[in-house]
């Protein structure tokens, strides 16, 4: 009896592993960091599993130029009068996404949300 691969198919029916040159990986990773890019769509375009692309992004992140990791300053408006909503705040990201929260929000949790959204 032939050994069964994951999902019940025989190992002979699985695609062979592809070896990606480092330059090609970097190109794909850079494409996944482009504004408005979807990691899933970029991965699909190259016949990759999105999890593999996320792994590559983590592996190559320390070698990215500092400009990609640097924080970006965004304009901030401060109202002179107290907000009628009772301390409610709003952050508008570069892509137009809005994050609304109360003034008593946990700063660490908010930082994680902003960081996650800025990576999309």
PyMOL commands that place a pseudoatom at each C-alpha (Angstrom):
pseudoatom trace, name=CA, resn=UNK, resi=1, chain=A, elem=C, hetatm=0, pos=[0.000, 0.000, 0.000]
pseudoatom trace, name=CA, resn=UNK, resi=2, chain=A, elem=C, hetatm=0, pos=[1.292, 3.490, -0.874]
pseudoatom trace, name=CA, resn=UNK, resi=3, chain=A, elem=C, hetatm=0, pos=[1.788, 6.041, 1.905]
pseudoatom trace, name=CA, resn=UNK, resi=4, chain=A, elem=C, hetatm=0, pos=[-0.921, 8.647, 2.179]
pseudoatom trace, name=CA, resn=UNK, resi=5, chain=A, elem=C, hetatm=0, pos=[-0.071, 12.340, 2.236]
pseudoatom trace, name=CA, resn=UNK, resi=6, chain=A, elem=C, hetatm=0, pos=[-2.021, 15.007, 4.156]
pseudoatom trace, name=CA, resn=UNK, resi=7, chain=A, elem=C, hetatm=0, pos=[-5.630, 15.085, 3.056]
pseudoatom trace, name=CA, resn=UNK, resi=8, chain=A, elem=C, hetatm=0, pos=[-5.629, 11.424, 2.029]
pseudoatom trace, name=CA, resn=UNK, resi=9, chain=A, elem=C, hetatm=0, pos=[-3.974, 11.706, -1.408]
pseudoatom trace, name=CA, resn=UNK, resi=10, chain=A, elem=C, hetatm=0, pos=[-0.889, 9.770, -2.304]
pseudoatom trace, name=CA, resn=UNK, resi=11, chain=A, elem=C, hetatm=0, pos=[2.456, 11.537, -2.017]
pseudoatom trace, name=CA, resn=UNK, resi=12, chain=A, elem=C, hetatm=0, pos=[2.924, 11.097, -5.767]
pseudoatom trace, name=CA, resn=UNK, resi=13, chain=A, elem=C, hetatm=0, pos=[-0.013, 13.462, -6.433]
pseudoatom trace, name=CA, resn=UNK, resi=14, chain=A, elem=C, hetatm=0, pos=[1.496, 16.360, -4.459]
pseudoatom trace, name=CA, resn=UNK, resi=15, chain=A, elem=C, hetatm=0, pos=[3.356, 19.141, -6.228]
pseudoatom trace, name=CA, resn=UNK, resi=16, chain=A, elem=C, hetatm=0, pos=[7.095, 19.123, -5.671]
pseudoatom trace, name=CA, resn=UNK, resi=17, chain=A, elem=C, hetatm=0, pos=[8.428, 21.848, -3.407]
pseudoatom trace, name=CA, resn=UNK, resi=18, chain=A, elem=C, hetatm=0, pos=[9.604, 24.897, -5.250]
pseudoatom trace, name=CA, resn=UNK, resi=19, chain=A, elem=C, hetatm=0, pos=[12.841, 26.589, -4.318]
pseudoatom trace, name=CA, resn=UNK, resi=20, chain=A, elem=C, hetatm=0, pos=[12.613, 30.378, -4.506]
pseudoatom trace, name=CA, resn=UNK, resi=21, chain=A, elem=C, hetatm=0, pos=[15.757, 32.443, -5.134]
pseudoatom trace, name=CA, resn=UNK, resi=22, chain=A, elem=C, hetatm=0, pos=[16.348, 35.129, -2.502]
pseudoatom trace, name=CA, resn=UNK, resi=23, chain=A, elem=C, hetatm=0, pos=[15.954, 37.928, -5.050]
pseudoatom trace, name=CA, resn=UNK, resi=24, chain=A, elem=C, hetatm=0, pos=[12.552, 36.567, -6.091]
pseudoatom trace, name=CA, resn=UNK, resi=25, chain=A, elem=C, hetatm=0, pos=[11.452, 36.270, -2.437]
pseudoatom trace, name=CA, resn=UNK, resi=26, chain=A, elem=C, hetatm=0, pos=[12.455, 39.890, -1.816]
pseudoatom trace, name=CA, resn=UNK, resi=27, chain=A, elem=C, hetatm=0, pos=[10.476, 41.024, -4.872]
pseudoatom trace, name=CA, resn=UNK, resi=28, chain=A, elem=C, hetatm=0, pos=[7.359, 39.175, -3.694]
pseudoatom trace, name=CA, resn=UNK, resi=29, chain=A, elem=C, hetatm=0, pos=[7.769, 40.452, -0.126]
pseudoatom trace, name=CA, resn=UNK, resi=30, chain=A, elem=C, hetatm=0, pos=[8.155, 44.042, -1.334]
pseudoatom trace, name=CA, resn=UNK, resi=31, chain=A, elem=C, hetatm=0, pos=[5.021, 43.641, -3.435]
pseudoatom trace, name=CA, resn=UNK, resi=32, chain=A, elem=C, hetatm=0, pos=[3.124, 42.427, -0.354]
pseudoatom trace, name=CA, resn=UNK, resi=33, chain=A, elem=C, hetatm=0, pos=[4.123, 45.594, 1.559]
pseudoatom trace, name=CA, resn=UNK, resi=34, chain=A, elem=C, hetatm=0, pos=[2.916, 47.962, -1.189]
pseudoatom trace, name=CA, resn=UNK, resi=35, chain=A, elem=C, hetatm=0, pos=[0.106, 50.311, -0.104]
pseudoatom trace, name=CA, resn=UNK, resi=36, chain=A, elem=C, hetatm=0, pos=[-3.242, 48.593, -0.561]
pseudoatom trace, name=CA, resn=UNK, resi=37, chain=A, elem=C, hetatm=0, pos=[-1.667, 45.197, -1.288]
pseudoatom trace, name=CA, resn=UNK, resi=38, chain=A, elem=C, hetatm=0, pos=[-3.295, 42.034, 0.012]
pseudoatom trace, name=CA, resn=UNK, resi=39, chain=A, elem=C, hetatm=0, pos=[-0.886, 39.341, 1.203]
pseudoatom trace, name=CA, resn=UNK, resi=40, chain=A, elem=C, hetatm=0, pos=[-3.367, 36.661, 0.161]
pseudoatom trace, name=CA, resn=UNK, resi=41, chain=A, elem=C, hetatm=0, pos=[-3.686, 38.071, -3.368]
pseudoatom trace, name=CA, resn=UNK, resi=42, chain=A, elem=C, hetatm=0, pos=[0.076, 38.494, -3.796]
pseudoatom trace, name=CA, resn=UNK, resi=43, chain=A, elem=C, hetatm=0, pos=[0.649, 34.934, -2.576]
pseudoatom trace, name=CA, resn=UNK, resi=44, chain=A, elem=C, hetatm=0, pos=[-2.009, 33.580, -4.933]
pseudoatom trace, name=CA, resn=UNK, resi=45, chain=A, elem=C, hetatm=0, pos=[-0.474, 35.456, -7.884]
pseudoatom trace, name=CA, resn=UNK, resi=46, chain=A, elem=C, hetatm=0, pos=[2.787, 33.554, -7.330]
pseudoatom trace, name=CA, resn=UNK, resi=47, chain=A, elem=C, hetatm=0, pos=[1.216, 30.207, -6.427]
pseudoatom trace, name=CA, resn=UNK, resi=48, chain=A, elem=C, hetatm=0, pos=[2.227, 30.529, -2.769]
pseudoatom trace, name=CA, resn=UNK, resi=49, chain=A, elem=C, hetatm=0, pos=[0.401, 29.786, 0.430]
pseudoatom trace, name=CA, resn=UNK, resi=50, chain=A, elem=C, hetatm=0, pos=[-0.218, 33.096, 2.242]
pseudoatom trace, name=CA, resn=UNK, resi=51, chain=A, elem=C, hetatm=0, pos=[1.308, 31.619, 5.418]
pseudoatom trace, name=CA, resn=UNK, resi=52, chain=A, elem=C, hetatm=0, pos=[4.569, 31.060, 3.541]
pseudoatom trace, name=CA, resn=UNK, resi=53, chain=A, elem=C, hetatm=0, pos=[4.605, 34.707, 2.458]
pseudoatom trace, name=CA, resn=UNK, resi=54, chain=A, elem=C, hetatm=0, pos=[4.005, 35.824, 6.056]
pseudoatom trace, name=CA, resn=UNK, resi=55, chain=A, elem=C, hetatm=0, pos=[6.932, 33.604, 7.117]
pseudoatom trace, name=CA, resn=UNK, resi=56, chain=A, elem=C, hetatm=0, pos=[9.178, 35.189, 4.485]
pseudoatom trace, name=CA, resn=UNK, resi=57, chain=A, elem=C, hetatm=0, pos=[8.126, 38.654, 5.626]
pseudoatom trace, name=CA, resn=UNK, resi=58, chain=A, elem=C, hetatm=0, pos=[9.150, 37.831, 9.195]
pseudoatom trace, name=CA, resn=UNK, resi=59, chain=A, elem=C, hetatm=0, pos=[12.442, 36.260, 8.072]
pseudoatom trace, name=CA, resn=UNK, resi=60, chain=A, elem=C, hetatm=0, pos=[13.473, 39.172, 5.861]
pseudoatom trace, name=CA, resn=UNK, resi=61, chain=A, elem=C, hetatm=0, pos=[12.105, 42.005, 7.993]
pseudoatom trace, name=CA, resn=UNK, resi=62, chain=A, elem=C, hetatm=0, pos=[15.415, 42.699, 9.811]
pseudoatom trace, name=CA, resn=UNK, resi=63, chain=A, elem=C, hetatm=0, pos=[17.131, 43.259, 6.450]
pseudoatom trace, name=CA, resn=UNK, resi=64, chain=A, elem=C, hetatm=0, pos=[14.634, 45.826, 5.134]
pseudoatom trace, name=CA, resn=UNK, resi=65, chain=A, elem=C, hetatm=0, pos=[15.856, 49.392, 4.704]
pseudoatom trace, name=CA, resn=UNK, resi=66, chain=A, elem=C, hetatm=0, pos=[15.192, 51.585, 7.743]
pseudoatom trace, name=CA, resn=UNK, resi=67, chain=A, elem=C, hetatm=0, pos=[12.759, 53.673, 5.685]
pseudoatom trace, name=CA, resn=UNK, resi=68, chain=A, elem=C, hetatm=0, pos=[10.249, 50.793, 5.665]
pseudoatom trace, name=CA, resn=UNK, resi=69, chain=A, elem=C, hetatm=0, pos=[10.410, 50.358, 9.438]
pseudoatom trace, name=CA, resn=UNK, resi=70, chain=A, elem=C, hetatm=0, pos=[10.493, 54.036, 10.367]
pseudoatom trace, name=CA, resn=UNK, resi=71, chain=A, elem=C, hetatm=0, pos=[7.417, 55.541, 11.927]
pseudoatom trace, name=CA, resn=UNK, resi=72, chain=A, elem=C, hetatm=0, pos=[5.532, 57.981, 9.769]
pseudoatom trace, name=CA, resn=UNK, resi=73, chain=A, elem=C, hetatm=0, pos=[4.258, 61.241, 11.170]
pseudoatom trace, name=CA, resn=UNK, resi=74, chain=A, elem=C, hetatm=0, pos=[0.636, 62.030, 10.542]
pseudoatom trace, name=CA, resn=UNK, resi=75, chain=A, elem=C, hetatm=0, pos=[-1.197, 65.330, 10.941]
pseudoatom trace, name=CA, resn=UNK, resi=76, chain=A, elem=C, hetatm=0, pos=[-3.085, 65.761, 14.192]
pseudoatom trace, name=CA, resn=UNK, resi=77, chain=A, elem=C, hetatm=0, pos=[-5.876, 68.228, 14.957]
pseudoatom trace, name=CA, resn=UNK, resi=78, chain=A, elem=C, hetatm=0, pos=[-6.468, 69.238, 18.554]
pseudoatom trace, name=CA, resn=UNK, resi=79, chain=A, elem=C, hetatm=0, pos=[-9.797, 70.838, 19.320]
pseudoatom trace, name=CA, resn=UNK, resi=80, chain=A, elem=C, hetatm=0, pos=[-9.624, 73.811, 21.672]
pseudoatom trace, name=CA, resn=UNK, resi=81, chain=A, elem=C, hetatm=0, pos=[-12.929, 72.903, 23.314]
pseudoatom trace, name=CA, resn=UNK, resi=82, chain=A, elem=C, hetatm=0, pos=[-13.764, 69.603, 25.017]
pseudoatom trace, name=CA, resn=UNK, resi=83, chain=A, elem=C, hetatm=0, pos=[-15.328, 67.068, 22.709]
pseudoatom trace, name=CA, resn=UNK, resi=84, chain=A, elem=C, hetatm=0, pos=[-19.122, 66.823, 22.961]
pseudoatom trace, name=CA, resn=UNK, resi=85, chain=A, elem=C, hetatm=0, pos=[-18.759, 63.030, 22.723]
pseudoatom trace, name=CA, resn=UNK, resi=86, chain=A, elem=C, hetatm=0, pos=[-17.094, 62.851, 26.158]
pseudoatom trace, name=CA, resn=UNK, resi=87, chain=A, elem=C, hetatm=0, pos=[-13.457, 62.224, 25.313]
pseudoatom trace, name=CA, resn=UNK, resi=88, chain=A, elem=C, hetatm=0, pos=[-13.958, 60.175, 22.178]
pseudoatom trace, name=CA, resn=UNK, resi=89, chain=A, elem=C, hetatm=0, pos=[-10.998, 60.124, 19.749]
pseudoatom trace, name=CA, resn=UNK, resi=90, chain=A, elem=C, hetatm=0, pos=[-10.549, 59.133, 16.128]
pseudoatom trace, name=CA, resn=UNK, resi=91, chain=A, elem=C, hetatm=0, pos=[-7.467, 58.178, 14.098]
pseudoatom trace, name=CA, resn=UNK, resi=92, chain=A, elem=C, hetatm=0, pos=[-7.654, 58.259, 10.309]
pseudoatom trace, name=CA, resn=UNK, resi=93, chain=A, elem=C, hetatm=0, pos=[-4.997, 56.071, 8.660]
pseudoatom trace, name=CA, resn=UNK, resi=94, chain=A, elem=C, hetatm=0, pos=[-3.358, 56.808, 5.317]
pseudoatom trace, name=CA, resn=UNK, resi=95, chain=A, elem=C, hetatm=0, pos=[-5.699, 54.373, 3.535]
pseudoatom trace, name=CA, resn=UNK, resi=96, chain=A, elem=C, hetatm=0, pos=[-8.756, 56.170, 4.924]
pseudoatom trace, name=CA, resn=UNK, resi=97, chain=A, elem=C, hetatm=0, pos=[-9.492, 53.614, 7.649]
pseudoatom trace, name=CA, resn=UNK, resi=98, chain=A, elem=C, hetatm=0, pos=[-10.846, 55.159, 10.844]
pseudoatom trace, name=CA, resn=UNK, resi=99, chain=A, elem=C, hetatm=0, pos=[-10.259, 53.973, 14.384]
pseudoatom trace, name=CA, resn=UNK, resi=100, chain=A, elem=C, hetatm=0, pos=[-12.646, 55.486, 16.960]
pseudoatom trace, name=CA, resn=UNK, resi=101, chain=A, elem=C, hetatm=0, pos=[-12.146, 54.968, 20.683]
pseudoatom trace, name=CA, resn=UNK, resi=102, chain=A, elem=C, hetatm=0, pos=[-12.793, 56.517, 24.079]
pseudoatom trace, name=CA, resn=UNK, resi=103, chain=A, elem=C, hetatm=0, pos=[-10.108, 58.494, 25.888]
pseudoatom trace, name=CA, resn=UNK, resi=104, chain=A, elem=C, hetatm=0, pos=[-9.739, 55.736, 28.499]
pseudoatom trace, name=CA, resn=UNK, resi=105, chain=A, elem=C, hetatm=0, pos=[-8.647, 53.125, 25.927]
pseudoatom trace, name=CA, resn=UNK, resi=106, chain=A, elem=C, hetatm=0, pos=[-5.784, 50.813, 26.893]
pseudoatom trace, name=CA, resn=UNK, resi=107, chain=A, elem=C, hetatm=0, pos=[-2.772, 52.406, 25.139]
pseudoatom trace, name=CA, resn=UNK, resi=108, chain=A, elem=C, hetatm=0, pos=[-0.962, 49.087, 24.580]
pseudoatom trace, name=CA, resn=UNK, resi=109, chain=A, elem=C, hetatm=0, pos=[-4.036, 47.523, 22.954]
pseudoatom trace, name=CA, resn=UNK, resi=110, chain=A, elem=C, hetatm=0, pos=[-4.536, 50.578, 20.738]
pseudoatom trace, name=CA, resn=UNK, resi=111, chain=A, elem=C, hetatm=0, pos=[-0.863, 50.470, 19.691]
pseudoatom trace, name=CA, resn=UNK, resi=112, chain=A, elem=C, hetatm=0, pos=[-1.254, 46.802, 18.662]
pseudoatom trace, name=CA, resn=UNK, resi=113, chain=A, elem=C, hetatm=0, pos=[-4.333, 47.624, 16.563]
pseudoatom trace, name=CA, resn=UNK, resi=114, chain=A, elem=C, hetatm=0, pos=[-2.631, 50.548, 14.813]
pseudoatom trace, name=CA, resn=UNK, resi=115, chain=A, elem=C, hetatm=0, pos=[0.484, 48.470, 14.158]
pseudoatom trace, name=CA, resn=UNK, resi=116, chain=A, elem=C, hetatm=0, pos=[-1.551, 45.591, 12.713]
pseudoatom trace, name=CA, resn=UNK, resi=117, chain=A, elem=C, hetatm=0, pos=[-3.535, 47.897, 10.440]
pseudoatom trace, name=CA, resn=UNK, resi=118, chain=A, elem=C, hetatm=0, pos=[-0.455, 49.734, 9.228]
pseudoatom trace, name=CA, resn=UNK, resi=119, chain=A, elem=C, hetatm=0, pos=[1.052, 46.424, 8.019]
pseudoatom trace, name=CA, resn=UNK, resi=120, chain=A, elem=C, hetatm=0, pos=[-1.827, 45.745, 5.619]
for i in range(1, 120): cmd.bond("trace and resi %d" % i, "trace and resi %d" % (i + 1))
show_as sticks, trace
zoom trace
